[in-house]
Amino acid sequence: MATGAAGDSFDAVIVGAGFSGLYMLHKLRGMGLSARIYEAGTGVGGTWYWNRYPGARVDIESQEYSYSFSPELDDEWVWSERYATQPELLRYLNHVADRFDLRPDIQLETRVTTAHFDESSNRWTITTDRGECISARYCVMATGCLSVPNDATFPGMETFQGKSWHTNNWPRDGVNFKGQRVAVIGTGSSAIQSIPIIAAEADHVTVFQRTPNFSVPAHNGPVDPVIAADWKANRAQRRKEARETGFGILMVGNNETLALEDSPEARQANYQARWEIGGFALLGGYGDLVVDTQANDTAAEFVRGKIREIVKDPAVAEKLAPKSFPIGSKRLCVDTGYYDTFNRDNVTLVDLREEALEAITPTGVRTTRGSHDVDTIVYAIGFDAMTGALGKVDIRGRGGETLKDEWADGPRTYLGLMVAGFPNLFIVTGPGSPSVLCNMAVAIEQHVEWISDCIGWMGERQMGAIEATTAAQDAWVEHVNEVAAPTIFPLANSWYMGANVPGKPQVFMPYIGGFPVYRDKCNEVAANGYEGFTVSSDAR
Ligand code: NAP
């Protein structure tokens, strides 16, 4: 592992050693540039380093959720499960770090605390919690979309006498739930993946649900040898096909037919076939599910029907069946045995819409209807998504303006890549880009390649600074909002909207126009000499 010295100077500093940061480092070094990653964790892996809760695994098939930039890497890495587990993903990212000899330029256990742009030199001054001060021409925030825990608090939290854990900051040695009475607060993807596993081990699990979520079965298992062979033979083609789909995911299997044009029987058969495939295939069922609420409700009702079929107690099934938002407007969850877990004798569902959570007490959780005594509390309450990690660093651009102030009413970017007033600062999968609405591996590679091309272009011309214009940024933000408005996405109180974090401005953050449209726009901007950006020569 690298260790920096005060006064280090690089062409680029990269913040974060997850999927984005590792590839960014590889690309920049390949261009002959000096770059260093600063990473808060004790190891590489980002999301897959921190999220070690029981059952954590990817919700996109493994062969698609991986780097495509190196055919050799693709050929030598063999995924063992259809949806890779967190330990397997972490092994993969460690393998990438070793295979491309990235570690000498990664400094672990170091949190970047400030990044200030110096207009006189067109460089960023970056400081860390180790007291280092580093200078870099470019600063690349590879900090992830879901990396800062939602720090919502509950009254009395600090008085609890048992153990408590956040799913997104799980102890490295795991947690032994044997003999424990466990409370799980939250029913998002993290909870839905972990509850069946915790329930199989603990004495009793009480699930505190504020809003039920739609979940579909993963049908996980070993990678299908037919799929593995097909990908081995046609990998480049399959990757290309995935990049031509709206979500950058081949397995969704988009069907452009309109839901209401099919007969109810045909619709049922279509949804059933997709339920049997598992994962996000259900959302590809019809072309209008994300734009027509009536069409969407046919898919939502299909899943509600499944919940009523699986969960034996009709009252519990009704509580688990989401009715307050369209399916897909919150990230669809992909589970293994989630609904069936509520048929176990040792699992209780508490509906917080019927009995509000009043406080955490020394012995457990108190709601308006009474107390639930537990030994352990698992907080599965999500993340300060998309902007959280950027807000943790004191980022100051031109004139000392802070990014926090610039984004006080919600994030504004040009293409989700750069922000007006913050020259030479790049964001990988920032708000305003497809990011979390896309296969993250696809979105990350496209961003890293666009950023490195841009840096290369600047270098060839010996330019000192590139910056989004306010006009281009305003037009892009307007476009992002325009595209989102007629869809189902603004209809949910989701983390896409910032609605899960108290006090966060509510704006729809990702770009829903589809990956191919977005990629073409980015390519066009670059081909037109970085249209919408101002480029200046070095001021020194
Ligand atoms: P999440 O989807 O935001 O879920 C958080 C849960 O906590 C929600 O049920 C939320 O209820 C509840 N909650 C939050 N604050 C609460 C409060 N004050 N009182 C009671 N309940 C509260 O978070 P997540 O499960 O960590 O997942 C976030 C995202 O990470 C996912 O959507 C996905 O993109 C990614 N992820 C992916 C996987 C995977 O399958 N690969 C696994 C985990 C996470 P409300 O809905 O009412 O706000």
Residues whose N, C-alpha, C, O or C-beta is under 5 A from the ligand:
A	BS01	NAP	R57 V58 D59 L146 A152 I185 G186 T187 G188 S189 S190 A191 R210 T211 R331 V334 A380 I381 G382 F383 N493 W495 N500
